[in-house]
């Protein structure tokens, strides 16, 4: 378990984010249409394909609600 600074790239701007990793899984393969939102050490830790997100960290434990805000915005647009 560890914490690390990440940059979330939603396409409009890079957002600084403190990622909390607890027994984090690893993303080993992705389809060619999958967008990488954030990386740690070169590895993807936040990916997106349309309305489906995959994260290897816990955004609910971060000091900011930016991931939650983006998720709610995506749900409203759907």
C-alpha positions as CSV (number, residue, x, y, z in Angstrom):
1,X,0.0,0.0,0.0
2,X,1.2,3.5,-0.8
3,X,0.2,7.0,-2.0
4,X,1.5,8.8,-5.0
5,X,0.9,12.0,-6.9
6,X,-0.8,11.4,-10.3
7,X,-1.9,13.6,-13.1
8,X,-5.4,12.8,-14.4
9,X,-5.7,13.6,-18.0
10,X,-9.4,13.9,-19.0
11,X,-8.4,15.5,-22.3
12,X,-9.3,19.1,-21.3
13,X,-6.6,19.6,-18.7
14,X,-4.2,17.7,-16.4
15,X,-5.4,17.5,-12.8
16,X,-3.0,16.8,-9.9
17,X,-4.5,14.0,-7.8
18,X,-3.2,12.1,-4.8
19,X,-3.7,8.4,-5.5
20,X,-4.1,5.9,-2.6
21,X,-3.1,2.4,-3.7
22,X,-4.1,-0.5,-1.4
23,X,-3.2,-4.0,-2.7
24,X,-3.7,-2.5,-6.1
25,X,-4.3,-4.7,-9.1
26,X,-2.3,-4.1,-12.2
27,X,-3.7,-3.4,-15.7
28,X,-1.8,-5.7,-17.9
29,X,-3.7,-5.5,-21.2
30,X,-6.0,-3.0,-22.8
31,X,-7.9,-2.8,-26.1
32,X,-6.7,-0.2,-28.6
33,X,-9.8,2.0,-27.9
34,X,-9.1,2.3,-24.2
35,X,-8.0,5.7,-23.1
36,X,-5.4,6.1,-20.3
37,X,-6.4,8.8,-17.8
38,X,-3.5,8.3,-15.4
39,X,-0.2,6.4,-15.1
40,X,2.1,5.5,-12.3
41,X,5.6,4.5,-13.1
42,X,4.6,4.2,-16.7
43,X,1.8,1.7,-16.0
44,X,-1.8,2.7,-16.5
45,X,-3.7,3.1,-13.2
46,X,-6.9,4.8,-14.5
47,X,-8.4,3.8,-17.8
48,X,-11.6,4.6,-19.7
49,X,-13.6,3.2,-22.6
50,X,-16.8,5.2,-23.2
51,X,-18.7,5.0,-19.9
52,X,-16.6,2.2,-18.3
53,X,-13.8,3.2,-16.0
54,X,-11.1,1.0,-14.5
55,X,-8.9,2.2,-11.6
56,X,-6.2,0.6,-9.5
57,X,-6.4,3.1,-6.7
58,X,-9.1,4.3,-4.3
59,X,-10.4,7.8,-5.2
60,X,-12.7,7.7,-2.2
61,X,-9.7,8.0,0.0
62,X,-8.2,11.0,-1.7
63,X,-8.4,14.5,-0.3
64,X,-10.2,15.7,-3.4
65,X,-13.5,14.7,-5.0
66,X,-12.4,15.4,-8.6
67,X,-12.8,11.7,-9.8
68,X,-16.3,11.6,-8.2
69,X,-17.3,14.9,-9.8
70,X,-16.2,13.6,-13.2
71,X,-18.1,10.3,-12.6
72,X,-21.3,12.2,-11.7
73,X,-21.0,14.4,-14.8
74,X,-20.6,11.4,-17.0
75,X,-23.7,9.7,-15.4
76,X,-25.7,12.9,-15.9
77,X,-24.7,13.1,-19.6
78,X,-25.8,9.5,-20.2
